[in-house]
Amino acid sequence: MTDVAAPTPLPASAASAPHAGSPAGGPPAALDPHALRADFPILAQRPHGKPLVYLDSAATSQKPLAVVEAMDRYYREYNANVHRGIYEISERATAAYEGARSKVARFVNAPSAHEIVWTRNATEAINLVAYSWGRRHLGQGDAVVLTEMEHHANLVPWQILVQEVDGDLEFIPITDEGILRLDVYEVLLRLHPKLVAFTHVSNTLGTINPVREMVEMAHAAGALVLVDGAQAVPHLAVDIQELGADFYVFSGHKMLGPTGSGVLWARRELLDAMPPFLAGGDMIREVRLRRTEFNDVPWKFEAGTPDISAAIGLGVAADYLRALGMDRVRAHERELVAYALDVLPREVPGIALYGPPADVRGGVVPFNLPGIHPHDVAQILDRAGVCIRAGHHCTMPLHERLDLAATGRASFSVFTTKDDVDALAAGLREVQRVFGG
Ligand SMILES: Cc1ncc(COP(=O)(O)O)c(C=O)c1O
């Protein structure tokens, strides 16, 4: 059998400047987003007759052809259920499905592919932990520490849990720039929380949080740590072993992979000790009428027929990003953020920008035009082919903290260019013109 976990052969554009370094042994060449754009067929679309300027990758990224074709190939050539069939195409499906797990494990440097649990998305992964680990380990008066910048996906499941067990939620506050107050975190840890759960990168402000330091502080206080990596894994090098967290979750669709794919990584001994989340087929080893022996991890947490093509697509997306080199991806997006933070205030008089400086910020630029609702901004930008997100971005408490009803948000990916930022600036000027500015 071929090695299904072997790296996917990639188009020349993606592999043209491997992160291993330049042929001369100098520093790796910078990412060329213009060349990469050929890998993303959707970027040839012309909404309203204008070139597509896609600045909403924090909501969901576009998908390279390699991902789309791998999923297409599964359905055309070897569509069958996994772990069951004793026939060739089912064995191929199982090998591709499990091979994708190995690719994703390698991408985030997980110690073992068996610690990678497939979920539908980051939300489901967090709910899995809250339901399975949380209900077993949290009791009356136990605290969970979160932050003021969490996405609702890393807030609401914990609210439900602490209400159920009569526990307590505490929040690490932020500065006005959107940096976590670690001095207050230190004080909160004196409450001996059972769990600290926080985002690696803020989806609204872009803040990159000091995960390793925060994990060390939590562990010293006896707490486990869940990190929400939904906005980190697509944009910077994530080494799960180095970060040292206990649970790490992310979504496939934000990292050039398909919707319906997500990951819970957790330390093996935690997964082994956790009860199942959903029950049914595939998560069992042996079933009697009145009792069941569960399967090993990770399958214990994967009841029912999974989204096979999504897992396969995610494996290819992980290989695609790996071939680009995540340090180059990060450098590219940092440069774009620095460019946007420079150009937008110069080109768009009066624009309000939020969030920390580019060196501690992922590829996210939230903003407001005074006196104009972000929904109106987004609608007028759409006429120019520019796609941004407008609203609260599933961080209502963060907006409340910053005293903002809503924001517009531009977010970047590997295929984003400075031309896209210029198009945003021109579009915002047009918005101001329409509103008489
Ligand atoms: C930081 C963060 N966490 C969690 C999520 C939830 O991701 P999903 O909707 O894929 O479950 C998002 C989505 O925007 C996010 O930005």
Ligand as a Chemical Component Dictionary entry (heavy atoms), coordinates in Angstrom:
data_LIG
# 
_chem_comp.id                   LIG 
_chem_comp.type                 NON-POLYMER 
_chem_comp.pdbx_formal_charge   0 
_chem_comp.three_letter_code    LIG 
# 
loop_
_chem_comp_atom.comp_id 
_chem_comp_atom.atom_id 
_chem_comp_atom.alt_atom_id 
_chem_comp_atom.type_symbol 
_chem_comp_atom.charge 
_chem_comp_atom.model_Cartn_x 
_chem_comp_atom.model_Cartn_y 
_chem_comp_atom.model_Cartn_z 
_chem_comp_atom.pdbx_ordinal 
LIG C1 C1 C 0 -10.993 32.131 18.180 1  
LIG C2 C2 C 0 -12.115 31.281 17.671 2  
LIG N1 N1 N 0 -12.508 30.230 18.375 3  
LIG C3 C3 C 0 -13.487 29.416 17.971 4  
LIG C4 C4 C 0 -14.142 29.648 16.799 5  
LIG C5 C5 C 0 -15.220 28.732 16.373 6  
LIG O1 O1 O 0 -14.876 28.106 15.176 7  
LIG P1 P1 P 0 -15.925 27.178 14.450 8  
LIG O2 O2 O 0 -17.102 28.040 14.107 9  
LIG O3 O3 O 0 -15.206 26.678 13.254 10 
LIG O4 O4 O 0 -16.274 26.109 15.413 11 
LIG C6 C6 C 0 -13.785 30.743 16.011 12 
LIG C7 C7 C 0 -14.500 31.054 14.761 13 
LIG O5 O5 O 0 -14.498 32.150 14.276 14 
LIG C8 C8 C 0 -12.733 31.570 16.452 15 
LIG O6 O6 O 0 -12.336 32.635 15.737 16 
# 
loop_
_chem_comp_bond.comp_id 
_chem_comp_bond.atom_id_1 
_chem_comp_bond.atom_id_2 
_chem_comp_bond.value_order 
_chem_comp_bond.pdbx_ordinal 
LIG C1 C2 SING 1  
LIG C2 N1 SING 2  
LIG C2 C8 DOUB 3  
LIG N1 C3 DOUB 4  
LIG C3 C4 SING 5  
LIG C4 C5 SING 6  
LIG C4 C6 DOUB 7  
LIG C5 O1 SING 8  
LIG O1 P1 SING 9  
LIG P1 O2 DOUB 10 
LIG P1 O3 SING 11 
LIG P1 O4 SING 12 
LIG C6 C7 SING 13 
LIG C6 C8 SING 14 
LIG C7 O5 DOUB 15 
LIG C8 O6 SING 16 
# 
